[in-house]
Amino acid sequence: MKLQELLKEKKPTKSKFTLVITETQFKALAKNVLNEQDKNTIKNTYLIKTK
């Protein structure tokens, strides 16, 4: 298959999805992010709370 054919077949999707996690999962994620920042393996990340 050529690249042009692949591009024609793919339809743009604008669907949103919601990821629901528990508070425990969120705290574990935040802890892992902070640990990775300390190791300089990832760039600074801002954890943003939205309503």
C-alpha positions in Angstrom: 0.0 0.0 0.0 1.2 3.4 -0.8 1.2 6.3 1.6 -1.4 8.2 -0.4 -3.8 5.3 -0.1 -3.4 5.1 3.6 -4.1 8.8 4.0 -7.3 8.5 1.9 -8.6 5.7 4.0 -8.1 7.3 7.3 -11.0 9.5 8.5 -10.4 12.3 10.9 -12.0 11.7 14.3 -13.0 14.5 16.6 -14.4 12.3 19.4 -13.5 13.1 23.0 -13.2 10.5 25.7 -13.1 10.8 29.5 -10.7 8.9 31.6 -12.0 8.3 35.1 -9.4 7.4 37.7 -9.6 7.0 41.5 -7.9 9.3 43.9 -5.4 6.6 44.7 -4.5 6.1 41.1 -4.1 9.9 40.6 -1.8 10.2 43.6 0.3 7.3 42.3 0.5 9.0 38.9 1.5 12.3 40.4 4.2 10.6 42.5 5.6 8.8 39.4 5.6 12.1 37.5 7.5 13.9 40.3 10.0 11.0 40.5 10.6 11.1 36.8 11.1 14.9 36.9 13.7 14.5 39.7 15.6 12.0 37.5 15.3 14.5 34.6 13.9 11.8 32.3 10.8 14.0 31.5 10.4 17.7 31.2 8.5 19.8 33.8 4.8 18.9 33.8 2.0 20.9 35.3 -0.8 18.9 36.9 -4.0 20.9 36.3 -7.3 20.4 38.0 -10.3 21.2 35.9 -13.9 21.3 37.0 
